[in-house]
Amino acid sequence: MSMQQRLFILSQYLLPHHLLSRLIGCAAECKASWFKSRLINWFAQQYQVNMSEAEVEQLDAYEHFNAFFTRALKEGARPLDATPDAILCPADGAVSQLGPIEHGRIFQAKGHSFSVLELLGGDNERAAAFMGGEFAIIYLSPKDYHRVHMPLAGTLREMVYVPGRLFSVNQTTAENVPELFARNERVVCLFDTERGPMAVVLVGAMIVASIETVWAGLVTPPKRELKTTRYDAAARAPISLEKGAELGRFKLGSTAIVLFGPEQVQWAAELAAGTSVRMGQRLSAAQV
């Protein structure tokens, strides 16, 4: 590891993650035209954002940076794979890792893994359904479309807000910050599907100002304490979402992790760490 990388990792432990992220979040909501226009134009040029696929192509039309960052796409810009048994990619980005959940742990990067139990908020019963199952981690880069969609049709059973740090998420931190995804602030969404339980975990990162879901709106930042909301019939009206429907979005950032139980998923052979993916493409081969 280079000296520059060492200093970057050290800074991740020293920086006031939440304060910095909230300050940037406020700036991202600023509607002053002189400020938001400069920021949006700089960002679009710096990261080569493809605005031709956006529902609103004109950069100056967005009321603030967050509206631009969570922009909708034109109808048909992300066609859904029509294979009947397909599990869809939930977001644009790149595969960080995917594969089997072994001994209750998920592979993060060379020399590092993290606990399913900790990822899902520390509840043994919740984690038990995914032991011996499969995982896929999708990293969203700054230029990507930042809405997250349903890999499979499902009925929401539970949502868990898990407080944590806000380390940056990239290859360097994945290789050098132990338990990265189980340390960062995250929102765990648990669904009942035709393939059994499915978890979609929205993981925050440095300068990720907030995470939203379509059913609860803004989930972070609340008080930074573990919070579980049940959506079974006894608690409230059930919420069902179709395959490919929008599930939530990131206002700056980050990573989506999908979990299934054992003998439910066989990932497509062409997928590997570093593979570029788009929302709606097929992640799975035929059902196991």
Buried (B, 14 or more C-beta within 10 A) or exposed (E): EEEEEEEBBEEBEEBEBBEEBBEBBEBBBBEEEEEBBEBBEEBBEEEEBBEEBBEBEEBEEBEBBBBBBBBBBEEEBBEBBEEEBBBBBBBBBBBBBBBBBEEBBBBBBEEBBBBBBBBBBBBEEBBBBBBBBBBBBBBBEEBBBBBBBBBBBBBBBBBBBBBBBBBBBBEBBBBBBEBBBBBBBBBBBBBBBEBBBBBBBBBBBBBBBBBBBBBBEEBBBEEEEEBBBBBEEEEEEEBEBEBBEBBBBBBBBBBBBBBBBBEBBBBBEEBEBEBEBBBBBBBBBEBE
